[in-house]
Amino acid sequence: MGKAGIQQWIQGAEDLLRSNLAVPAGLVLEAGLNRWASSTTLRYLYGVALRLSGHVREAEQMFREVIAAEPTHADAPLALAFMLREQGRQAAASEAVLSLWRRHPRTRMGDIRTLRFLQECQRHAEAEEISQDILDANPRDAELLAITGEISLVLGRFGSARRRLRLAAELDPRQAAAWLRLAHTHKFTRADDPDLTLLEQAQARSDLGEAAALCAAFGLGKIYDDLGERPRAAQVLRKANAESRAAFPWDLRGWQRFVEMQLRTRVPLPLPVDDRLVPVFIVGLPRSGTTLVASQLARHPDVRNRSELNWIAALAAQLGPEPTSGALSTAAHLYRSQLRQDDAPARCYVDKNPLNFRHLGLIAAMFPNARIIHCRRDLRDTALSLWSQHFAHDDMNWAYDFGDIGDYARGYQTLMEHWRKVLPVRVLELDYESLVANTAADLKRLFTFLGLPPLPAADKPADKAAEKPVDKASRGPTAPRDAIATASVWQARQNVYASSVGRWKAYAPLLPELEKLGVRG
């Protein structure tokens, strides 16, 4: 059998793989390779079959053999990269994608795919390294400008982010996120700032589209607040939140059912302790200081900040309310690999997804040695901060109305009271206001809680840092070194200021709903 024979063999194997019959496909491909040992197509498909049937080491070897034999093979590097990322090997996955990007003829879609993959792996520095080369080839591509601007923003390179995002918005006003992120590239101090003018012009347009118009409106709210023009900020944000609430409805009853279910569900029996690492979960309401706490902890050489991982909620949905010990063990291994990754090892690994408070029972069962840091903040400050952000995520559809925020907060408070009573793991309560006023003392308390020695003297923050602008090129004594990809991207890179404590009071005459909320959230 010649070329026609191998094509039929390939077609048969692909049909089996499309039918999710990985094991039979593997047998067919193994037999095919006995006849056509040099075929990289058969070898690649065999790698796919091995991966789908759970033989990841053999699959990795097969993909690497394909790449070595045919360096321009397009599919093998991508398959290898996605498989490595599933294993938590983010550095190796990123290198596989970068190798493909370097070897292959450059295309716009290839550039976008590479940048997005690096972002998903939290390899923002590597993405930034190739960003300028990509823009040199596509200097007026609005989508690429928006992506690379976002990458610069996450890394705290605010000047570069501002230039790229502004040009992206000018070239294509439909680049919705560019409007919002542009507003977060700096603190606005002048009413004649050209970025403010650009955003005001955008808001006045009738052809901007719903998504871009909302992003521009929330961006304007942030700018007006920077300038101290609170009536204008409240006006534009009230309208933007009302439109967002209409576009993204929240299911209050569904939230109440979830809380009731968690109260009824028994915490699973814990797995044996694995002392190779200590998972640290920073939880609370969003905008309660979780990013600040994580970025300060990440100064310690024995702490790795993994930002906001989405794995706990996904694992909870997959496991259900009564997981078996075997299923728990598999889930814990999978999640641990996402914490550990393949960079320099550490003792403590931080997941700062605040909404993990919903699943602390599962967390306690999977990781009996976990540390839980519960961030609390005056609910009125938290609510104002939430209401000022455009999250555009189903988990946050409650954040566009103060009544909804109050309802969500009541469920959160009920759950946290429940977890305090039933959890077998340690929980440290940390008030945002205390952290701002007594940063060094609270950090010492945090590191003691994690079982870590104090910070080296050179890395210790100062309490109550003077309120002055931070130079863009300087990270300052308390500015974090890691990438920040949340709504706190600007604030978390500044010194720890007291101006965010009691901020709600200035808005109380404009937003009387704030007074109706409780104090502690």
N, C-alpha and C positions, 0 to 999 in steps of 0.2 A: 504494500500500500504506500503510495507516495503522498504528494501534497493534499490530494483529495482525502486520503485516509486520515491524516492528522487533523484536517479541518473538521471532519465528521467527529473525531474524538473530542476536539475542543468544544464543538457544538453540544455534544452529548453531556459533557461535564458541566457546561454553563447552564444547560436546562435543569440538571439535577440541583445545582447551587441555587438557581432561581426558585426551585420548589422546596428550599430549605432541607434538602437531603444531603447534608455535608459529608456524612460517613460514606454512603455509596459513591458520592462524587470523588472522595479521596481515594477509594479503591480503584475507580476507573482511571484517575489521573496517575496513580502509582503504576498501574499497568501500562499506561501510555508512555510514561517516562522510561520504562524498560525498553521501549521501542524507539523513542525519539528523545534520548537523554539530553540533547543540546537545546531543546525547545524551551526558550524562556517563557513563552505563553503558557505551556503546560506546567512549568515550574511555578509560575505566579499563581495560576489557578489552584495548584496543589497547596500553596501557602494559604490561600483563602479558605480552602476546605479544612486545613489543619486548624486555622484560627477559629472557624465557626464550630468546630467539634471540640474546642477547648485545649488543643495542643499548642499553646502559645509559644513555647520555646522553639519547637520544631518549625512553627510558622515563621518566627523571626529569622531563623537560620535560612529558610527557603527564600524569603523576601530579600535578604542580604545577598544571597547567591545570585538572584536575578539581577540585582543592582550592579554587582561586581561584573557579571557577564555582559550586561547591557546597560551602561551608565545612563543612557537617555530614556530608559523605560519609564513611562509616565505613571503607571498605576502602582507599581511595587513600592516606591517611596511613600506614596500617600497611604497605602494600606498599612505599611510598617508604622508610619507616624500615628495613625489613628489607633492602632493596636497598642503602641507604646503609651499613648496618652491614657488609654483605658487602664493601664497598669500603674498610672501615676508617675511614669517616667517622662516628665515634662521636658527636661533638658534634652534627652535623647530624641524625643518626638520632634522637638523644635529643630534639632540639627538635621533630622531626616528631611523635613520640609525645606529648610534652608539649602541643603545640598541639592535638592530638586530644583529650587529656584535659581541656584547658581549655574547648574549644568544645562538647563533647558533654555531654548529660545524664549525670550521674555514676551509675555502677553499681559494685557491689562487685567484680564480675569485671573491670571496666575498671580499677579502682584496682589490683587485684592484677597485672593484665597490665602496667600502666604501671610499677609498682615493679620487677617482675621484669625488664622490658626494660632499664630504667635500670641495674639491677645488672649485667646481662650486658654492657652497654656500659661498665662501670666508671665510671658517672656517679653515684657515691654521694652527692655533695654535692647534686646536683639532686634525687635521690630524697628526701634528708632534708628539703629545702625544702618538699616537698609532703606529707611524712609526717604532720605535725600536722593539716593540713586533712583528710586522709583519716581520721585517728583521731577528729577532732571529729565526723565524720559516723558513725563506727562505733566508739565508744569501748570496746566490749566484744567486738569481733571478734577471736578468738584468733589466727586465721591472719594477719590484718593486723598485729596486735601483734607476732607472731613475726617477720614480714618486716621491719617498721620497726625492731624491736629489733636485728635482724641488721645493718641498715644503719647504725644508730648505733654498733654495736660496731666495724664495719669502719672507721668514721671516728674511732674513739678517744673517742667521747662515751659514756663508760662509765656515767655516772649515768642518762642517758636509756635506754641499752640495758638496764640492770638493771631499771628500772621496767617497761619494756614486756615484756621476756622473762619476768619473774616473773609478771606478770598473765596473759600468754598461757598459761603453764604451769598457773596456778591455774584459769583458765577452761576449758581443754581440755588435760588431761594427755596427749592423743595427739599434741600438737605436739612431736614427738620432739626436734628440733634445739634447741628452746627450753631444754630441760633442760641440754644440753651447753653451749650458749652462755652461759647464765646463770652457770655455774661459771667462765667465762672473763671475766666483767665486772670482776672485782677479785681482788686477793690476799686470801685469807681469813686473818684473824689472831685470830679469837675462835671458841671452840667453841659459843657461843650465837648465832652469826650466823643470822638467820631464813632465809636462803637455804639454809644447810646443813640446817636442820630440814626445810624443804620438800623437799629432795632425798632426805633419809633417809626421809621419809614416802612419797615416790613409790616408792622402791626396795622398800618393804614391801608395796606394793599388788600384788594378783594380777591386776588387770584393766588394767594399764598398756599391754600390748601389747609385742611383742618389740623393735621399733625404739626406742620411748620408754624401755623398761627398760634397753637397752644404753646409750643416751645418758645416762640418769641415772646409771648405774654408772660410766661413764668420767668424768662430771662429779664424782662423789663421790671418785673416785681422785685427781683434781686437787686437790680441796679438802683431803682428808686429807694430801696431800703438802704443801700450803701450811702446814698446821697442825703439820707435823713428826710426824704420826702415821703413820709409814712402815709399821708392820705392818698397820694397817687399810687403807692405800692399796694395799699389795701384795696383800692378800687380795681386795679388791673388784676390782682390776684383773686379777688372775689369772683370776678367774671370768668377768669380762666378756670378756677376750681368748679364753678357751676357747670361750665361746659364739659369739663373732664368727668364730673360725676354723672352727667347725662350720657356721656359716651361710654363710660366704664362703670356700669352699675355694680354695687356690692351686695352680696347676699348675707344680710344680718342673721337670718334664721339658720343658714348653713354654718356660720361661725358659732352660733350658740349651740347647735347640735354637736359640732366638733368639740367644744369645751366640755359639754355634758358627757360625751363619749370618753374623753380623757379622764374625767373624774371617776367614771365607772370602771375603767380598765386597770387591771392589776399590773404593777410594774413587773416585767419578766424577771425570772431568776438571773442573776448576773453570770457572765462568763468568767472563766479564770482570768486573773490579772496578767496582763502582758506588760512587763516593766521596761520594755525596750524604749518606749516613749510615753510621754504624758500628754494626752489631748486636753486642750484648754478651750472651753467654749465661752465666748463672751456674748451674753444674751440680754434682752430687754426690749423695750419698744425701740423701733428705728428712731434715730436722731436723739438718742439718750446718752451718747458719748462712747459708743462701742468702737468707732473708728479711732477716736482719741486714745482710748485705753490700749487698743491693739498696737497702734503706732508707737506708743511709749514702751510697751512691753518688748517690741521688736528691737529696741536698742540693746537688749541684753544679748550677749554672744551665744547663749544657750536657748534662744527662743527663735522660732521661725513663724512668721506671720503669713498664713495662707489666705488672708482676706476673707471674702464671703463665699464659702463653698455651698453648693446647692445639693449636696449628696444626702444629707440627713433626711430632708423632707421626701426625697425620691425613694430612699430606702424604707422609710416609714410606710409610704404608700404601697410599696412592693411587699413588705413583710406582713402587713395587716396587724390587727390588735393582739393576736396570740401567736407570735412566731415560735417555731421550734428552736431548740438549742443549736441544731445544725445550721438552720437558716440565719440565726443571729451570728454565728461564728463566721459564716461566709460573708455576711454584710459587714461585719467588723473588719475582716481582712481587706475587703474592697475599700472601705473608707480609710483604713489605716494607710493603705498604699497611696491614697490621694493626699494624705497629710505628709507622709514621709518623703515622697517624691525621690528624686535622684540628685539632689544637691548636697552640700555639706550637712552632715547629721547634726542634730541638736537634741536637747532633753525634752523641751516643750514645744508643741505645735499648736498654733492658734487658729481657730475658725471663728471669725467674728460675725457670722451671719446672725443678726439679732433675733430673727424669727425661729431660730432653733429652740427658743423657750417652749414652743409648742410640743416638742418631742423629747423633753428631758428624761422621761421614763425610759424610752428606748436608749438614749445615750448612756444612762446609768447602767443599763443591762449590758450593753456592748463594751463599755469601758469603765469598769469599777474603779479605776485609778484616775478617772477624769477629774478635772477641776472646772467648776462652773463659776464664772464671774458675772454677777447680775448687776447691770448698770441701771441706776434709777436717776430720775431727773424730775424737777417740777413739771407736772403734766401740762401746765399752761405754756411753758417754754417749749416743751416737746411738741405740743399740738401746733403752735405757731410755726415751728421749724418744719414739721411735716407738711402743713398746709401751704408752705412757701415753695415746696419742691414738686417737680413733675416726675413721678416715678415710672409711669407707663408700664406697670407690671400688675398682673392679676392679683398677686398677693398683697398689693398695696392699694386696691381700689377703695378702701375705707378712708384713705388719707385726704380726700377732697372735700370733706364736710366736717365741721366741728362736732356735730351730733354723732356722726359715724365714728369719728375718732374716740369720742367718749364711750360709745358702745363697745368698740374693739378693746379699748383700754380696760374696761370692766372685765371682759373675758380674760384678758392677759393677767390682770391682778388676781382673779379667781384661780387661774392655773398656777401662778407663782405661789400663792398661799398653799395650794394643794401639794406642789412639789416640795415645799419646805417641810411638810409633814411626813411625806412618804419616801423621799429620795434617800438612798444609802450613800450617796457621794457628797463631797464637800461643796458648799456654796458660799461664796463671799459676796456680801452686799456692798456695793460701791456707789456712793452718791456723787453725781456729776459736780454739784456745788462744792463738795469737799475736795474733789480732785483738783478743781481749779484753784481753790484757796490754799491747799496744802499738798501741792504736787509731789514734792520729794517724800513726804511722810507717807502718802498713800501709795506711792510706787514701792517704797520699802515694804509696806504691808502686803502689797501684791506679790512681790518676789518671795517674801517669806511664805506666803500661801502656796506658791508654786514650788517651794522647796529649793529655791535658787539663791545663791549668794547675792549680795548687793551689787549694783552697777559699779564698774570702775569709775573712779572719781571724774575722769575726763568726760564721761557720758552722763553724769548726773544733771538733771534739769534744775533750773532755778524756780523758786516759788514766785508767784505773782509777778511775772515778767512785765517790764514796763511796756505800756501800750504805744508802740511805734511801728512804722511800716518795716517789713522785712525785705531786705535787699533780694532781688530775684536770683542773684547768683549765690546767695548764702543760704545755708540750711539752718543757721541759728542754733542756739544751745538746746532747743527742744524740738526742732523740726525733724520729722521722721525721714529715714533714709529709704524706706521701701516704697514701692509703687502703691498709689491709692486710686482705686477705680470705683469710688462711691460718690454719693452726693456731697460728701465732706471734702472733696478733692482740694479745694482752696484752703478752707479753714484749718484742716488737719496739718497743713504744712506751715502754719504760723505758730508763733509762741503761744503758750497757754494763757489766754486772756480771760478777764472776768466780765467782759462786756456782754457775753452771751447768757450770763446769769441774770434772771429777772427781766429779760428783754421783752417779755409779753406785756409788761406794765405800760410801755410806751404805746402799745397798740390797743390797750383795753378800751379807750374811748371810741375807737374806730371799729373794734371787733368785740362787742359786748358778750359774744358767746364764750370767750375765753374765761370770763369770771365764773361761768357755770361749771367748768371742769374742776375736778379734784386737784389736790396739790401734788401728790406723789404719783409718778408714773414709772 
